[in-house]
Amino acid sequence: MVVNEETLPILLQKDIEALKACYRGESKYDEDCLWCELYSTINIFQHGGGITKEVADYLRNKYLGMGSDDEYFFKDYVK
């Protein structure tokens, strides 16, 4: 599945970027807190009808590591 992430709700885009910034060492916030925030935001938009279950699953796999290691965005990051 391919998702155009530029079309995601702005709050989702911001939470994804916040987690990316954390992995780049550019955030004062804890990784665990940002992970939970993104997880919650994905769930809110899925159950509120803002994104489909398929898109939510894609985002969980890609950014939260809840799926294949091959799809996980941060698999090669070393903290």
C-alpha positions as a Markdown table, in Angstrom:
| # | Residue | x | y | z |
|---|---|---|---|---|
| 1 | Met | 0.0 | 0.0 | 0.0 |
| 2 | Val | 1.2 | 3.5 | -0.8 |
| 3 | Val | -0.1 | 6.5 | 1.1 |
| 4 | Asn | 0.4 | 10.1 | 0.1 |
| 5 | Glu | 1.3 | 11.4 | 3.6 |
| 6 | Glu | 0.9 | 15.0 | 2.4 |
| 7 | Thr | -2.9 | 14.3 | 2.3 |
| 8 | Leu | -3.0 | 13.1 | 5.9 |
| 9 | Pro | -4.7 | 15.3 | 8.5 |
| 10 | Ile | -2.3 | 18.0 | 9.7 |
| 11 | Leu | -2.2 | 16.7 | 13.3 |
| 12 | Leu | -1.1 | 13.3 | 12.0 |
| 13 | Gln | 1.6 | 14.9 | 9.9 |
| 14 | Lys | 2.8 | 17.0 | 12.9 |
| 15 | Asp | 3.0 | 13.9 | 15.2 |
| 16 | Ile | 4.9 | 11.9 | 12.5 |
| 17 | Glu | 7.3 | 14.8 | 12.1 |
| 18 | Ala | 7.7 | 15.1 | 15.9 |
| 19 | Leu | 8.7 | 11.4 | 16.2 |
| 20 | Lys | 11.1 | 11.8 | 13.2 |
| 21 | Ala | 12.7 | 14.8 | 14.9 |
| 22 | Cys | 13.2 | 12.8 | 18.1 |
| 23 | Tyr | 15.1 | 10.2 | 16.2 |
| 24 | Arg | 17.2 | 12.9 | 14.6 |
| 25 | Gly | 18.0 | 14.1 | 18.1 |
| 26 | Glu | 16.2 | 17.4 | 17.5 |
| 27 | Ser | 13.5 | 17.1 | 20.2 |
| 28 | Lys | 13.3 | 17.8 | 23.9 |
| 29 | Tyr | 10.5 | 15.2 | 24.3 |
| 30 | Asp | 10.9 | 11.6 | 25.2 |
| 31 | Glu | 10.6 | 9.0 | 22.4 |
| 32 | Asp | 8.1 | 7.0 | 24.4 |
| 33 | Cys | 5.8 | 10.0 | 24.8 |
| 34 | Leu | 5.9 | 10.9 | 21.1 |
| 35 | Trp | 5.3 | 7.2 | 20.2 |
| 36 | Cys | 2.2 | 7.1 | 22.4 |
| 37 | Glu | 1.0 | 10.5 | 21.0 |
| 38 | Leu | 1.3 | 9.3 | 17.4 |
| 39 | Tyr | -0.4 | 6.0 | 18.3 |
| 40 | Ser | -3.3 | 7.9 | 19.9 |
| 41 | Thr | -3.6 | 10.3 | 17.0 |
| 42 | Ile | -3.8 | 7.4 | 14.5 |
| 43 | Asn | -6.5 | 5.8 | 16.5 |
| 44 | Ile | -8.5 | 9.0 | 16.9 |
| 45 | Phe | -8.5 | 9.6 | 13.1 |
| 46 | Gln | -9.2 | 6.0 | 12.3 |
| 47 | His | -12.2 | 5.7 | 14.6 |
| 48 | Gly | -13.4 | 9.2 | 13.8 |
| 49 | Gly | -13.5 | 8.5 | 10.1 |
| 50 | Gly | -10.5 | 10.7 | 9.1 |
| 51 | Ile | -8.5 | 7.8 | 7.8 |
| 52 | Thr | -9.3 | 4.3 | 6.8 |
| 53 | Lys | -8.2 | 1.2 | 8.8 |
| 54 | Glu | -5.8 | 0.3 | 6.0 |
| 55 | Val | -4.1 | 3.8 | 6.3 |
| 56 | Ala | -4.0 | 3.5 | 10.1 |
| 57 | Asp | -2.4 | 0.0 | 9.9 |
| 58 | Tyr | 0.1 | 1.3 | 7.3 |
| 59 | Leu | 1.1 | 4.2 | 9.6 |
| 60 | Arg | 1.3 | 1.9 | 12.6 |
| 61 | Asn | 3.6 | -0.4 | 10.7 |
| 62 | Lys | 5.8 | 2.3 | 9.2 |
| 63 | Tyr | 6.3 | 4.6 | 12.2 |
| 64 | Leu | 5.5 | 2.6 | 15.3 |
| 65 | Gly | 7.1 | -0.7 | 14.3 |
| 66 | Met | 3.8 | -2.6 | 14.6 |
| 67 | Gly | 4.4 | -4.9 | 11.6 |
| 68 | Ser | 7.2 | -6.0 | 9.4 |
| 69 | Asp | 10.7 | -4.8 | 10.1 |
| 70 | Asp | 11.2 | -4.2 | 6.4 |
| 71 | Glu | 8.5 | -1.5 | 6.5 |
| 72 | Tyr | 9.6 | 0.1 | 9.8 |
| 73 | Phe | 10.9 | 3.7 | 9.0 |
| 74 | Phe | 13.2 | 3.9 | 12.0 |
| 75 | Lys | 14.8 | 0.4 | 11.7 |
| 76 | Asp | 18.2 | 1.8 | 10.8 |
| 77 | Tyr | 18.3 | 4.6 | 13.4 |
| 78 | Val | 20.7 | 4.2 | 16.3 |
| 79 | Lys | 19.9 | 6.3 | 19.3 |
